[in-house]
Amino acid sequence: MAVLGHEDDHDPLLSSVSSSPICTLPEPEARGSWLWILTLSAGISGLLFGYDTASISSALLYLAPSLSTPANPVTTWDKSLITSATSFGALFGGLVAGVCADRWGRRAVIWIADALFIIGALWQAWATTVTVMVAGRIIVGVGVGVGSLIVPLYISELAPASHRGRLVVISVLCITVGQLVAYLVGLLLGERWRWVLGLGALPAAIQAAVMFLMPETPRWQLLRGRRSAAAETLSRVYGTSEDSKISSLLDEIETGIPTGPAPPLLSTLKTLIQVPGNRRALIIACYLQFLQQACGFNSLMYFSATIFAMIGFHNPTAVAMVVAGTNALFTCFAFHLIDRIGRRRMLLWSLAGMAMGLMLCSLGFLGLPDIVTTRSAEETPLLPAVTVVVAIILFVSFYATGLGAIPWLCQSEFFPMAVRGVGTGAATATNWTWNLIVAATFLGILERLGGSWAFAGYSAVCLLGWILSWMTYPETGGLAMEEIEGVLRDGWGVKHT
Ligand SMILES: O[C@H]1[C@H](O)[C@@H](O)[C@H](O)[C@@H](O)[C@H]1O
């Protein structure tokens, strides 16, 4: 429990995160285990996000005979449709989840995601035609989109400031573990693809049950005027029933809560765009989500087996597992670092390292013959092939240590309560839009421009991201969510140290 315990209060690294004001909220007392339960139970959605987006890659190898009819055999186009249907559904889910979360509460929306995961998983397992399968993938996708927004939001609204970063990173860690598990299950179950896809229903059912034991977030409870319920939740989170502490916490949170009835959507959208601080939060959250996808990481996640087969590896699926494994491993590293060295520093290092890894990968591809036409390992020169693998591992490790997690954290902590739902919705939708674009264009780019240009292009995106982040991404580590609003109120709040 040490990682979530008290040591950080005296951690010199943590206090060097920034020279910004230190959080005024008291630290949790001996609530380590409770925070773990909270995070792991909410993190199951991350597991499902990862599992449902990655399990299709192994299922695709085997599902064609079961979904084909003599008149309609499964085509490559059908396979692309089946793969991208999830991202399409997620785009829609991400857009509406924020608004629903403001109306019905965070917990209710987690249950909605669970229902979608369960229905979608079973639907896919029983699919007998491509159309039915695509419908199942869209249902699961909506669940993934809803879950990808609501879980970091739920965790960050419940967590104390000093632990918020690491707790949200755990939910991203769950995504990466879900992706790894999906590859493993796919490898183990092989052609029993219906089981591979149907299994996604199980963790969702467990989460739906566990969420009955979890509280609503105090911020949403206050938004709905439920002060005594919020006080009860806070006393669970902070492990204290001392009235003076709880009421000072409530007062602190209440400063960020809008009063009066919920305004119509259009006026919330106006507040999001017209108020300078909100607009800055929106710009940062959206460009970070854009960068996370446009850097091309998921083209490796979804197609690394294809790439490794192209450059001549005999067991491409096993090599591809390296991508998922490195991603999960280095997300653990991010977990360890985030609240110690700070978000800004981690993001800048991450983007610089990714740009380097991708450039190396691009150079490696220069030494390879035309990968689209080359089919045998004998034709592949060893050095460039090894360079590509090493470069990909380098890229993935830097990605996982920063850009893989920070956009989710940023979008759940940057928006003031009044615009949190629509703001996080817009950022989540940006993520899934670019996820869809990258997944749909990667193989075409590889075919038309070749690996060298493809990866050089992704590297340029990272460089652009570095410049943008250097200019505009402020440090928010250690600040209460209500204090972050102040950082962006009169400018970008960046301290160039
Ligand atoms: O944060 C996650 C994580 O990095 C996953 O590995 C990736 O597949 C997702 O697209 C991303 O949103």
The ligand as a Tripos MOL2 file, in Angstrom:
@<TRIPOS>MOLECULE
LIG
   12    12     1     0     0
SMALL
NO_CHARGES

@<TRIPOS>ATOM
      1 O1         -4.4460    5.7420  -23.1480 O.3       1 LIG1
      2 C1         -4.7310    4.6680  -23.9910 C.3       1 LIG1
      3 C2         -3.5860    3.6740  -24.0130 C.3       1 LIG1
      4 O2         -2.4150    4.3340  -24.2940 O.3       1 LIG1
      5 C3         -3.8410    2.5600  -24.9870 C.3       1 LIG1
      6 O3         -2.7390    1.7010  -25.0190 O.3       1 LIG1
      7 C4         -4.1810    3.0550  -26.3830 C.3       1 LIG1
      8 O4         -4.4820    1.9700  -27.2080 O.3       1 LIG1
      9 C5         -5.3410    4.0110  -26.3350 C.3       1 LIG1
     10 O5         -5.6640    4.5100  -27.6050 O.3       1 LIG1
     11 C6         -5.0690    5.1550  -25.3780 C.3       1 LIG1
     12 O6         -6.1780    6.0100  -25.3520 O.3       1 LIG1
@<TRIPOS>BOND
     1     1     2 1
     2     2     3 1
     3     2    11 1
     4     3     4 1
     5     3     5 1
     6     5     6 1
     7     5     7 1
     8     7     8 1
     9     7     9 1
    10     9    10 1
    11     9    11 1
    12    11    12 1
@<TRIPOS>SUBSTRUCTURE
     1 LIG1         1 GROUP 0 **** ****
